Amino acid sequence: METRPYVSWELMDRFLVDAFKGYGIPEEDARLCSDVLLESDRRGIESHGCNRFKPIYIDRIVAGIQNPVTKIDILKETPTTAVLDANDGMGMVASHRAMTMAIEKAKKNGLSMIAVRNSTHYGIAGYWVTMATKEGLIGITGTNARPSIAPTFGVENMLGTNPLTVGFPTDEDFPFLLDCATSITQRGKIEYFARAGKDTPAGMVVGRDGSALTDSQYILGALNSGDAALAPLGGIGEELAGYKGYGYAVVIEVLSAALQAGTFLKALSDKDENGNWKAGHLGHFFLVIDPEAFLGLEQFKKTTGDILRALRASQKAPGEERIYTAGEKEYLCWLERKDKGVPVSEAVQKEILAVRDQLKLPYTFPFEI
């Protein structure tokens, strides 16, 4: 049962927009950034929601490694492709521009792909593919990230959590949406554990000596110092096929760096050898496919829906109530939260109040009463 206080979507949105504006982000961009964060909370993916607005975005702007005003340069463009340079601006703003371009090009030519370099954290990856599914298109995106995954048989953090995210339009009330990292867990999840005072489950993080680490607060520092690394999807070594997660992480790394001559692996760290902040220069890619270029959107949506319904109707394991398909739990979370608002933990409450007071914004929140 949820015990955290709720803040209405409208109130939290207004606050986030004003907070972002207070740190120099133009209003239109601030509205987009707020929407991306709140969309994560709407879907129940709190590791990328409003709890990240300060440590991942505002703190980096204050540190001077992320520009609040996003200048986007087009380095190369063809009818179906483009390479953008985000110039260390807001990753969410650069990604919106890239996916908008990809959608426009795919509608004209059947498919398209846009690569972005010198960017920053772009929020929940599912936001970008949902832009495509809302237009009746297939969306695929990936991004590299600061190093945190060790390669199979290694203990050094070399690769980012590097999500591969895919969205399909369907004939149901929600799209198929697979949005997950190529590691067993994500740094954002460990940040969530640390904020909640919880241990990280054993087996998700490996220390330099090969042992499993569980102290969430320690892990966050150890990931930065190189004394810990996340296990790839599948687990440590070959027994549980961790090499598969490792391999997919490399695929995303290449597509997020090689097409755009971008930064990769250790160079993506946002801290230098002395622990000082530095720009990470992340890369992203956005691929869009128009089903109309094949046998049509309606046929695609029906077949996709039939596949998903057949999976959910298949035999369940003993004791299990139902089978889900990707994107379904997030849709159900939105139905449950849409009239309640976003639940806010005590740690996030403190950050919200600190930013409010710093900027002298005229807001009063339900958790203060």
N, C-alpha and C positions, 0 to 999 in steps of 0.2 A: 504493500500500500504506500502511495506517495505521501511523504511527510514534509517535503520542501514547499515553501510558499510559491504560489504562482504569480507571475507578472503578466498582464494582458499583452497580447501581441502588439497592439497599437501603441501602448506606452513604451514597451521595450524598443520598438522600432524607432519611435521619435527620439528616445534617449540615444540610441546607437548612432543615428544620423547626426544628431547635434554633437555627440562626442567626437565622431570622425571629423566633422567640420571644424571642431575646436582645435584639432591637430593639423589643419591645413588641407584636408581633402575636399575638393569641390563638391557642392551639394548633390549633383546628379550622381557622381561617383560614390558619395557617401551613402546614398539611398540604395545603390546596387550592393555595396559591401554589407550593409545591414541586412538586406534581403537574403544574401548568400548565407550569412551566419544563422539567421533565423530559420531558413529552410532546413538547415541541419538539425536544429532543435525541433522543428515540426515533424521531422522524420524519426526523432528519437536518437539521432547520432550526436550525442552531446559532446563527444571528444572534439568536434569541429564547430560547435555552436557558439553562443554568446560568451561562454567561459573563455574563449580564446581571443576576444576582441582586444584585450589589453596586452597579454604577453606575446602574442604572435604578430600583432599589427601596430598598436600604439607604441609599445616599448621599442619596437624596431625603428619607427619613425623618429622617436625621441633620441635614439642612439645614433641616428644619422645614416643608417644602412639601408633605409627604404624611403623612397620619395613619395610624399603625399599626393603630388600632382604627377599623373602618369603621362609621359610623353612616348607615344608609340610611333616607331619608324617602320615603314615597309621596305625591307631590304631587297626582296625579289617577289614578283607576282606573275602568275600565269592564269589562264582561265579556270584551272582546277586546284591550284596551290598558291601558297604565299609563305614567306618567312618574315616574322615580325620581331622587332627588338623593343622590349618593354622598358629598357633603361632604368631598371631597378625601381619601377613604380609599383602601383598596387596590382598584384597578380590577378585579382578578381576583375579589375577593369580591363587589363590586357586580354584576359580569357574571354570576357564578354565580346570584345571586339573580334577576337579570333573566331569564336564560334558563330557569331553573326555572319562573318565573311564566309565561313565554311558552309553554313546553311544556304546562303544566297548562291554560292557557286554550285552546290550540289543540286539545287532546284533547276539550275540552268543546264548542268552537264552530267547529272546522274550521280556523281560522287566528287568529293573534294577532301583535301587535307591541308591544314595550316600548322606550321611549326612556330614556336615562340622561344626566344632566348632572353637572357638577362632579366628574368622575371622574379617574382616572389611568391610566397604561399598563395595558392589560388582557391582556398576554401574547400568545401565539399565537392569532390569530383563529379558526383551525381547531378549537381546543379547544371553542369554544362551539357551533359547528354540529355537531360530532361528538356533543355531548350530545343533539341532536335526532335525528340519524341512528340512534343506538343505540336510540331509542324508536320507530323506524319513521316518522320525520317528516322533512320538508324543513326545513333550517335556513339562514338567511341573516343575516349580520351585517356591520356596518361601523363604523369609528371614525374620527374626525378625529385629528389629531396636531399636534405643534409644526411650524411652517411650514418647509418644505424644498423644495417643488416650485415652479418658476417657471411662470406661465401661458405658453401659446404666444405667441411673439414678445416675451416678457419675460425678464428676468434676475434679478428679485427673488423671493426665497423667500416665497411667499404661502400655499400649500396644504400640508397634511401629506401623507405617503405614502398615507394614506386607503385601506386595503384594502377590497375588496368580496369577501366570502368566502361560498361557497355549498357546502352539503353535501346529497347525495341518498342515501338508502338504496338498496341494490341487492341482487340475488340472488347477488352474488359474496362473497368473503371480506373485502372492504373496500369502504367507500362511495366514491362519487365526491366528491372534496373539492378544490375550487378555492380556494386561499388565496394571494392575491398582491396586491401594492401597485399603485397606479395611477401609480407612477413607474417609470422604467427599473430602478432599484435602490432599496434602502432604506437608511436611516441605519444600521440594525443591520448590514447587509452591509459598509458602509464601516468601521464599528467593528471588524468581524471582520478586514477587510483590514489595518487599522491595527495591531491586536493581532498579526497574523501578519507584520508588516513588509512587506506587499505594496502595490503601487500599485493604484489604482482604474482599471479599463479606461477608455481615452479615449472620450468621448461620453456618459458617464453624468452628468457634473457640469459645469455651465457657470459661469464666473466673471462678474464684473460687466462685464468688457469683451467678453463673448461668447465667450471662448476656453474650450477643454476643459481641465479640471483633472484631475490624476492622483495628486498627493501625498495619500495617504489621511489622514495626521495633520493636514496643513494644511486639508484639506477639512472635517474635523470642526469645527475652530475657525471656519473661514470660513462654515460653515452657521449657526453661532450668531451671528456678527457681521453676517451678511447679505451677505457678500462672495462667496458661492457659493450655487448652488441646484441641486437635482436636476432632470434633464429628465423630463418626463412620459412615460408609457408610449407608445412609438412613436418618441420622439426629439424633437430640437429642431426647431422650425418645422413646416411643413406637408408637406414632401417625403415623410417617413415616417409621416405621419398622427399626429403628436404631439398634435394637437388632440383626438383621441379619448381618450387618457389624461387630458388636461386636463379634458375634459368630464365623464368618469366621476369624477374627483377632486372636481369641484364637486358632483356628485350626492351623493356620500358626505358632503361637508362640510355640505350643506343638511340631509340626513336626520340627521346627528349634532349639529345645532345648532338648526335652526328648529323642530322639533317640541317640543323641550324648553326653548326660550328660552335656549339655552346660549351658550357662548363660541365664537368662530370666528376663522379666519385668524390675523392677527398677534397677537391677544390670547392665543393658545394657547401662545406661547413660554414656556419655563420659565426664561428669563433676562430681567431688565429692561434698560433702556438703559445701565446701569452694569455689566452683566455679573453682577449678583447673582441668586441663585436666587429664583424666585417660583412659586407654584402655577399650573399650566397650565389646569386646569378642562376636561378633555377630555369629549367626548360620544360615546356609542355608541348603536346601535340593534340590536334582535334581532327577526327576523321568523321565525315558524314556521308551516308549512302541513301539515295532516294529509291525506295521500293518501286516507284512508278517506272524506273528504268529497267525493271525486270518484268514481273507479271502483274504489277499493280499493287497499290497500297492495301485495298480491301482484302485481296487474297492473302497478302502477307500478314495482315492483322488477324485474320481468321485462323490461318494455319498456326501462327504463334500462340494465339489464345487456346486452340485445341491442344497443342503440346503442353501448355502450362496446366490446363484443366485435367488432362490425363495424368500428369505427374501428381497433382494434388489428390486425385481420386485413387491413386495406387495404394496397395496394402500398407498399412501403418505398422510400425513396430509395437510390440506389446507395451501398454501403458501410455502411449503417445496419443494425443487427441487429434492432431492434424498434421498434414504436410504442407509446407509453405513453398512458394516460389519467390525468387529474388524480387524485391520491391514491395511484396505484400505486407510484411510486418511494418515497414515504414508507412505504408498507406493506412494501416490500422492504427498506428500511433497517431497519425494526424487526425483521424476521426475522433480519437479519444481526447486529444489535446486542443482541438480547434476552438472550443468554447471556454477552455480553462486558461490558456496561456502557456507560457514557458516556465517550467519549474527552475528555481534558482537556488543553488547551494550556498551555504554560509560563506565559503571562500570567494565565490563570485559576487555575492552581495557586498563584501568588503571592497572588492576591486571596483564595482560600479559606484559605490559611494565615494571612493578615493578619487576617481576620475571626475565625478560630478562636482565634488568640492574643489578640485584643482581648477576646473574650468568655470566654477561658479554658475552651474546650470540650475535652473529653477525646477527641480524634480523632487517629488516625494513618492517613495515606493511602498507597496503594501507591507513588505517585511519590516518597515520602520515603525509601523503603527502598533 
